[in-house]
Amino acid sequence: MSVVKHFIDESIRRTEIDEFLRNELERAGYGGVDITKTPLGTHIVVYAMRPGVVIGRGGESIRDLAKVLEEHFKLPNPQISVAEIEIPELNAYVIASRIASALRRGVHYRRAGYWALNQVMHADALGVEIVVSGKLRGRRAKYEKFRTGYLPKSGEPPLEHMRKAELHVQLKPGIFGVKVRIMPPSAEFPDKIEIIPVEEAAEESEVAAQPTVETEEPPAAEAENQKAEQQQKEAAE
């Protein structure tokens, strides 16, 4: 097997696992998965809003899930751990699933898009982009984009920090696609600088320019001599 074919097969398998977990754990508020190969097997981290639903009573559900991943997807010795999503509005999978659920209930795509946009920005995200595609207004497929905030698409920061998700939902006109990109507030950019006011900068420079005076404490012997002389004076008086 060539190297290119190996990476293609791995990407296809990861996508299939992601789709399987999304369908199985929809009730648990599925928010993505990280798959890492280790010398002892495969470490799988599942992100969900309700970890208890993923684990099940006595860990029964998570054991069944590990068995399916090992038998059907050929993952060697899968070790599954569940992480709770602290802020669902900053998770791209959660936002995409909410938009897909709203479209399935008959909500207009613009209303669903702007609602999700406001939810993400109220969670202090730096930027967000939502793309809804499909037969929106007629027989021909189109797409509409909802975007706000600071959301660069090229360079190292988007590759490291940007959170992406893509879902599809079956409606009467056809299949609609939902793409979500979120830039979390914890993202750091190399071109971001902090401007210090002139008054604070002047105060810091004055403090740095002042000379420091070091006081030396007298040695222990000198302190004892001074104490003895003081006691003699008091006795003489």
GUZA-631417 format. One record per atom (N, C-alpha, C): residue in one letter; x, y, z. Coordinates in steps of 0.05 Angstrom, whole numbers, padded with zeros to 5 digits, always signed. Layout:
<nuvos>
AXYZ ...
</nuvos>
This chain:
<nuvos>
M+00017-00024+00000 M+00000+00000+00000 M+00018+00025+00000 S+00012+00043-00018 S+00027+00068-00020 S+00021+00086+00004 V+00038+00106+00008 V+00034+00125+00030 V+00009+00141+00026 V+00005+00150+00001 V-00018+00167-00006 V-00044+00152+00000 K-00045+00127-00009 K-00070+00110-00005 K-00074+00105+00025 H-00053+00102+00040 H-00055+00097+00068 H-00069+00121+00082 F-00059+00145+00076 F-00071+00169+00089 F-00100+00174+00079 I-00106+00167+00054 I-00133+00170+00044 I-00152+00151+00059 D-00143+00126+00063 D-00159+00106+00077 D-00163+00114+00106 E-00142+00125+00119 E-00145+00134+00147 E-00165+00157+00149 S-00164+00176+00130 S-00183+00199+00131 S-00211+00189+00127 I-00215+00170+00108 I-00242+00160+00104 I-00253+00145+00129 R-00235+00130+00142 R-00244+00116+00166 R-00251+00135+00188 R-00235+00156+00192 R-00241+00176+00212 R-00268+00190+00207 T-00273+00196+00181 T-00299+00208+00174 T-00322+00189+00180 E-00319+00164+00174 E-00340+00144+00179 E-00345+00142+00209 I-00323+00142+00225 I-00326+00140+00255 I-00341+00165+00265 D-00333+00188+00254 D-00347+00213+00263 D-00376+00212+00257 E-00384+00203+00233 E-00412+00202+00226 E-00427+00181+00243 F-00414+00159+00248 F-00426+00138+00265 F-00432+00149+00293 L-00412+00162+00305 L-00415+00173+00332 L-00435+00195+00333 R-00436+00211+00312 R-00456+00233+00311 R-00484+00222+00310 N-00489+00201+00296 N-00516+00189+00295 N-00522+00174+00321 E-00503+00160+00333 E-00508+00145+00357 E-00511+00163+00381 L-00496+00185+00383 L-00495+00201+00407 L-00509+00228+00402 E-00529+00229+00385 E-00543+00254+00380 E-00558+00263+00405 R-00569+00244+00420 R-00584+00251+00444 R-00566+00261+00466 A-00540+00254+00465 A-00521+00263+00485 A-00508+00290+00479 G-00516+00302+00457 G-00504+00328+00449 G-00475+00324+00439 Y-00472+00307+00419 Y-00446+00301+00408 Y-00432+00326+00398 G-00406+00329+00405 G-00391+00353+00397 G-00364+00347+00384 G-00360+00323+00374 G-00335+00318+00360 G-00319+00295+00374 V-00298+00286+00360 V-00282+00264+00370 V-00253+00269+00362 D-00235+00260+00380 D-00206+00260+00374 D-00196+00232+00376 I-00182+00223+00355 I-00172+00195+00353 I-00142+00196+00352 T-00129+00183+00371 T-00100+00183+00373 T-00090+00154+00376 K-00071+00146+00359 K-00059+00119+00361 K-00036+00119+00381 T-00037+00099+00399 T-00016+00096+00419 T-00004+00068+00417 P+00019+00064+00430 P+00030+00037+00429 P+00012+00015+00442 L-00006+00023+00459 L-00023+00004+00472 L-00050+00001+00458 G-00056+00017+00438 G-00081+00015+00424 G-00089+00041+00412 T-00115+00048+00414 T-00126+00073+00403 T-00140+00088+00424 H-00131+00113+00428 H-00144+00130+00449 H-00165+00148+00435 I-00190+00146+00444 I-00212+00161+00432 I-00224+00179+00453 V-00225+00205+00447 V-00238+00225+00465 V-00263+00234+00451 V-00286+00230+00464 V-00312+00238+00454 V-00321+00262+00470 Y-00328+00284+00455 Y-00338+00308+00468 Y-00368+00308+00467 A-00381+00313+00490 A-00410+00313+00491 A-00419+00331+00513 M-00444+00342+00509 M-00455+00359+00530 M-00466+00344+00554 R-00474+00318+00549 R-00484+00301+00571 R-00467+00276+00571 P-00444+00276+00585 P-00427+00252+00586 P-00440+00227+00598 G-00459+00231+00616 G-00473+00209+00628 G-00488+00191+00608 V-00499+00204+00588 V-00513+00188+00567 V-00494+00171+00551 V-00469+00182+00546 V-00449+00167+00531 V-00439+00143+00548 I-00435+00147+00573 I-00424+00126+00590 I-00445+00105+00596 G-00469+00113+00602 G-00490+00094+00608 G-00489+00084+00637 R-00508+00068+00644 R-00510+00057+00671 R-00489+00036+00675 G-00470+00042+00694 G-00449+00023+00699 G-00428+00021+00677 G-00428+00040+00658 G-00409+00039+00636 G-00417+00020+00614 E-00442+00012+00613 E-00451-00008+00593 E-00450+00004+00565 S-00460+00028+00562 S-00461+00041+00535 S-00433+00045+00524 I-00415+00054+00540 I-00388+00059+00530 I-00373+00034+00523 R-00379+00012+00537 R-00367-00014+00530 R-00378-00024+00504 D-00405-00021+00499 D-00416-00030+00474 D-00405-00013+00451 L-00401+00013+00456 L-00389+00030+00435 L-00361+00022+00428 A-00345+00015+00448 A-00318+00006+00443 A-00317-00020+00428 K-00337-00037+00433 K-00338-00063+00419 K-00345-00059+00390 V-00363-00040+00384 V-00371-00035+00356 V-00347-00022+00341 L-00333-00004+00354 L-00310+00009+00341 L-00288-00011+00335 E-00285-00031+00353 E-00264-00051+00348 E-00271-00071+00327 E-00296-00079+00326 E-00304-00100+00307 E-00310-00089+00279 H-00325-00066+00279 H-00335-00056+00253 H-00314-00038+00239 F-00300-00021+00255 F-00281-00002+00244 F-00252-00011+00247 K-00248-00035+00258 K-00221-00047+00260 K-00201-00029+00275 L-00210-00017+00297 L-00192-00002+00314 L-00180-00020+00335 P-00154-00021+00337 P-00141-00039+00356 P-00144-00028+00385 N-00156-00045+00402 N-00158-00039+00431 N-00168-00010+00436 P-00192-00003+00429 P-00201+00025+00433 P-00206+00031+00462 Q-00194+00053+00471 Q-00198+00063+00499 Q-00213+00090+00496 I-00239+00090+00505 I-00256+00113+00501 I-00258+00129+00527 S-00253+00155+00525 S-00258+00173+00548 S-00277+00195+00538 V-00293+00205+00557 V-00313+00225+00550 V-00306+00252+00563 A-00307+00273+00548 A-00301+00300+00558 A-00326+00317+00555 E-00333+00331+00576 E-00357+00348+00575 E-00351+00375+00562 I-00369+00384+00545 I-00366+00410+00531 I-00375+00432+00551 E-00356+00449+00558 E-00362+00469+00578 E-00379+00492+00566 I-00373+00501+00542 I-00388+00522+00529 I-00398+00512+00502 P-00423+00502+00501 P-00433+00490+00476 P-00433+00510+00453 E-00437+00536+00459 E-00439+00556+00437 E-00412+00560+00423 L-00390+00550+00434 L-00364+00552+00421 L-00356+00526+00407 N-00374+00507+00406 N-00368+00481+00393 N-00383+00481+00366 A-00367+00477+00344 A-00378+00479+00317 A-00398+00456+00312 Y-00393+00432+00323 Y-00412+00410+00318 Y-00439+00416+00331 V-00438+00427+00355 V-00464+00433+00369 V-00480+00454+00354 I-00466+00475+00345 I-00481+00496+00330 I-00492+00485+00304 A-00476+00469+00290 A-00485+00458+00264 A-00509+00440+00268 S-00508+00424+00290 S-00531+00406+00295 S-00556+00421+00303 R-00552+00444+00317 R-00576+00460+00324 R-00588+00473+00299 I-00572+00482+00281 I-00582+00494+00256 I-00596+00472+00240 A-00584+00448+00238 A-00597+00426+00223 A-00623+00418+00236 S-00624+00417+00262 S-00649+00411+00276 S-00671+00432+00271 A-00663+00458+00271 A-00682+00479+00265 A-00692+00477+00237 L-00675+00471+00218 L-00684+00468+00190 L-00703+00444+00187 R-00698+00423+00202 R-00715+00400+00201 R-00743+00405+00212 R-00744+00424+00231 R-00770+00431+00243 R-00785+00451+00226 G-00773+00462+00205 G-00787+00480+00187 G-00780+00509+00192 V-00760+00515+00208 V-00751+00543+00212 V-00737+00553+00187 H-00742+00578+00180 H-00729+00590+00157 H-00699+00591+00161 Y-00684+00586+00139 Y-00655+00583+00141 Y-00642+00609+00150 R-00653+00632+00142 R-00641+00657+00151 R-00645+00662+00181 R-00669+00656+00190 R-00674+00659+00219 R-00656+00640+00235 A-00652+00615+00226 A-00635+00596+00240 A-00606+00605+00239 G-00597+00616+00216 G-00570+00625+00213 G-00563+00648+00231 Y-00580+00669+00231 Y-00575+00692+00248 Y-00578+00686+00277 W-00596+00668+00284 W-00599+00660+00312 W-00574+00647+00322 A-00563+00628+00306 A-00538+00615+00314 A-00515+00634+00315 L-00514+00653+00296 L-00493+00673+00296 L-00493+00689+00322 N-00516+00698+00331 N-00517+00713+00356 N-00510+00696+00380 Q-00518+00671+00380 Q-00511+00654+00402 Q-00481+00651+00405 V-00467+00647+00383 V-00438+00643+00384 V-00424+00669+00392 M-00432+00692+00382 M-00419+00717+00388 M-00424+00725+00417 H-00448+00718+00428 H-00453+00723+00456 H-00436+00707+00475 A-00424+00685+00465 A-00405+00669+00480 A-00376+00679+00478 D-00373+00704+00469 D-00347+00717+00467 D-00329+00705+00446 A-00340+00694+00425 A-00323+00684+00403 A-00311+00708+00387 L-00288+00704+00376 L-00275+00725+00360 L-00289+00728+00333 G-00298+00707+00322 G-00311+00708+00296 G-00325+00682+00290 V-00345+00683+00272 V-00360+00659+00264 V-00370+00663+00236 E-00371+00640+00222 E-00382+00639+00195 E-00400+00615+00192 I-00424+00619+00182 I-00443+00598+00178 I-00452+00598+00148 V-00450+00575+00135 V-00458+00573+00107 V-00479+00552+00105 V-00503+00560+00095 V-00525+00542+00090 V-00528+00539+00060 S-00527+00515+00049 S-00529+00510+00020 S-00550+00490+00014 G-00561+00492-00010 G-00583+00474-00018 G-00603+00490-00035 K-00626+00478-00040 K-00647+00491-00055 K-00662+00510-00036 L-00650+00534-00032 L-00660+00552-00012 L-00685+00566-00022 R-00685+00576-00047 R-00707+00593-00056 R-00719+00583-00082 G-00709+00563-00094 G-00719+00553-00119 G-00709+00525-00126 R-00710+00519-00151 R-00702+00492-00160 R-00672+00489-00161 R-00658+00511-00165 R-00628+00510-00167 R-00616+00513-00139 A-00595+00498-00135 A-00581+00499-00109 A-00565+00524-00106 K-00567+00537-00084 K-00551+00561-00078 K-00541+00559-00049 Y-00526+00579-00041 Y-00516+00580-00014 Y-00518+00608-00003 E-00520+00611+00022 E-00521+00637+00036 E-00502+00636+00059 K-00487+00657+00062 K-00466+00658+00082 K-00473+00679+00103 F-00469+00672+00129 F-00473+00690+00152 F-00446+00692+00166 R-00436+00716+00168 R-00409+00719+00179 R-00407+00745+00195 T-00393+00744+00217 T-00387+00767+00233 T-00362+00763+00250 G-00350+00785+00259 G-00326+00783+00275 G-00301+00779+00259 Y-00279+00772+00272 Y-00253+00769+00260 Y-00248+00739+00255 L-00246+00731+00230 L-00244+00703+00223 L-00225+00700+00199 P-00199+00700+00204 P-00180+00695+00182 P-00181+00666+00172 K-00176+00661+00147 K-00178+00635+00136 K-00151+00623+00126 S-00130+00639+00127 S-00104+00630+00118 S-00083+00636+00140 G-00062+00620+00140 G-00041+00624+00159 G-00042+00602+00181 E-00024+00605+00200 E-00022+00585+00221 E-00044+00587+00242 P-00052+00611+00251 P-00073+00612+00272 P-00099+00597+00264 P-00110+00600+00239 P-00134+00585+00233 P-00130+00555+00233 L-00106+00546+00225 L-00101+00517+00225 L-00100+00506+00254 E-00090+00522+00273 E-00088+00513+00300 E-00113+00517+00317 H-00127+00539+00313 H-00148+00547+00332 H-00176+00545+00320 M-00180+00547+00294 M-00207+00548+00283 M-00221+00521+00286 R-00246+00523+00295 R-00263+00499+00298 R-00283+00497+00275 K-00283+00474+00262 K-00300+00470+00238 K-00318+00446+00242 A-00341+00448+00228 A-00360+00426+00228 A-00377+00428+00203 E-00386+00405+00193 E-00403+00405+00169 E-00424+00382+00173 L-00449+00389+00170 L-00471+00370+00172 L-00490+00372+00148 H-00505+00351+00144 H-00525+00350+00123 H-00552+00342+00134 V-00572+00354+00124 V-00599+00348+00134 V-00617+00344+00110 Q-00634+00323+00111 Q-00652+00316+00089 Q-00679+00331+00093 L-00686+00348+00074 L-00712+00362+00075 L-00728+00355+00050 K-00752+00366+00048 K-00768+00360+00024 K-00756+00370-00002 P-00744+00394-00003 P-00732+00402-00028 P-00707+00387-00035 G-00694+00374-00016 G-00669+00360-00021 G-00652+00361+00004 I-00626+00355-00001 I-00607+00356+00021 I-00596+00384+00025 F-00596+00393+00049 F-00584+00419+00056 F-00558+00414+00071 G-00538+00431+00065 G-00512+00429+00079 G-00508+00452+00098 V-00496+00447+00120 V-00491+00468+00141 V-00461+00466+00148 K-00447+00488+00143 K-00419+00490+00150 K-00416+00512+00171 V-00400+00506+00192 V-00396+00525+00214 V-00366+00527+00219 R-00356+00552+00221 R-00329+00558+00228 R-00329+00578+00251 I-00315+00571+00273 I-00315+00588+00297 I-00286+00593+00305 M-00280+00619+00311 M-00254+00626+00322 M-00258+00631+00352 P-00248+00614+00370 P-00253+00617+00398 P-00238+00641+00410 P-00247+00650+00434 P-00233+00673+00446 P-00205+00667+00455 S-00198+00642+00458 S-00171+00635+00468 S-00150+00636+00445 A-00158+00641+00421 A-00139+00641+00398 A-00120+00664+00401 E-00094+00659+00394 E-00073+00679+00395 E-00063+00684+00367 F-00059+00709+00360 F-00049+00717+00334 F-00022+00731+00336 P-00004+00725+00318 P+00023+00738+00320 P+00022+00768+00315 D+00002+00778+00301 D+00000+00807+00295 D-00015+00822+00316 K-00024+00809+00337 K-00039+00823+00358 K-00020+00836+00377 I-00022+00863+00381 I-00004+00878+00398 I-00021+00892+00420 E-00008+00897+00442 E-00022+00911+00464 E-00011+00939+00467 I-00029+00959+00465 I-00021+00987+00466 I-00024+00997+00494 I-00001+01007+00505 I-00001+01018+00532 I-00005+01048+00531 P-00024+01059+00547 P-00028+01088+00547 P-00003+01103+00555 V-00001+01129+00546 V+00023+01145+00550 V+00029+01149+00579 E+00008+01154+00595 E+00012+01159+00624 E+00023+01135+00638 E+00013+01111+00632 E+00024+01087+00645 E+00052+01082+00637 A+00058+01086+00611 A+00085+01082+00601 A+00105+01102+00615 A+00096+01127+00619 A+00114+01147+00633 A+00118+01139+00662 E+00097+01129+00676 E+00101+01121+00704 E+00120+01097+00706 E+00117+01078+00688 E+00136+01055+00688 E+00164+01063+00683 S+00169+01082+00665 S+00196+01091+00659 S+00208+01106+00683 E+00191+01122+00697 E+00201+01137+00721 E+00209+01117+00743 V+00192+01097+00747 V+00199+01077+00768 V+00224+01062+00761 A+00228+01056+00735 A+00252+01042+00727 A+00277+01059+00730 A+00274+01086+00726 A+00297+01104+00727 A+00305+01111+00756 Q+00288+01107+00776 Q+00296+01114+00803 Q+00317+01095+00813 P+00339+01106+00827 P+00359+01088+00838 P+00349+01073+00862 T+00358+01049+00865 T+00351+01033+00888 T+00372+01035+00910 V+00363+01041+00934 V+00381+01044+00957 V+00379+01019+00974 E+00401+01006+00978 E+00403+00982+00994 E+00413+00988+01021 T+00400+00979+01042 T+00408+00984+01070 T+00420+00958+01080 E+00443+00961+01092 E+00456+00937+01103 E+00451+00936+01133 E+00443+00914+01143 E+00439+00911+01171 E+00465+00906+01185 P+00468+00917+01209 P+00494+00913+01224 P+00498+00884+01231 P+00522+00876+01232 P+00528+00849+01240 P+00518+00842+01267 A+00516+00817+01274 A+00505+00809+01300 A+00523+00818+01323 A+00550+00818+01319 A+00568+00826+01340 A+00564+00856+01347 E+00562+00873+01326 E+00557+00901+01331 E+00531+00906+01345 A+00511+00891+01338 A+00485+00894+01351 A+00486+00887+01380 E+00501+00866+01387 E+00504+00859+01415 E+00519+00880+01431 N+00540+00892+01418 N+00556+00913+01432 N+00538+00937+01437 Q+00522+00945+01418 Q+00505+00968+01422 Q+00484+00963+01443 K+00475+00938+01445 K+00455+00931+01466 K+00468+00932+01494 A+00493+00922+01496 A+00508+00923+01521 A+00513+00951+01531 E+00522+00969+01512 E+00527+00997+01519 E+00502+01011+01529 Q+00479+01005+01516 Q+00454+01017+01525 Q+00446+01008+01552 Q+00451+00982+01559 Q+00445+00972+01585 Q+00462+00985+01607 Q+00488+00990+01601 Q+00506+01003+01619 Q+00497+01031+01625 K+00488+01046+01604 K+00479+01073+01609 K+00455+01073+01626 E+00437+01055+01622 E+00412+01054+01638 E+00419+01048+01667 A+00440+01029+01672 A+00448+01023+01699 A+00461+01046+01714 A+00477+01062+01698 A+00491+01085+01710 A+00471+01107+01718 E+00450+01109+01702 E+00430+01129+01709 E+00414+01122+01733 
</nuvos>
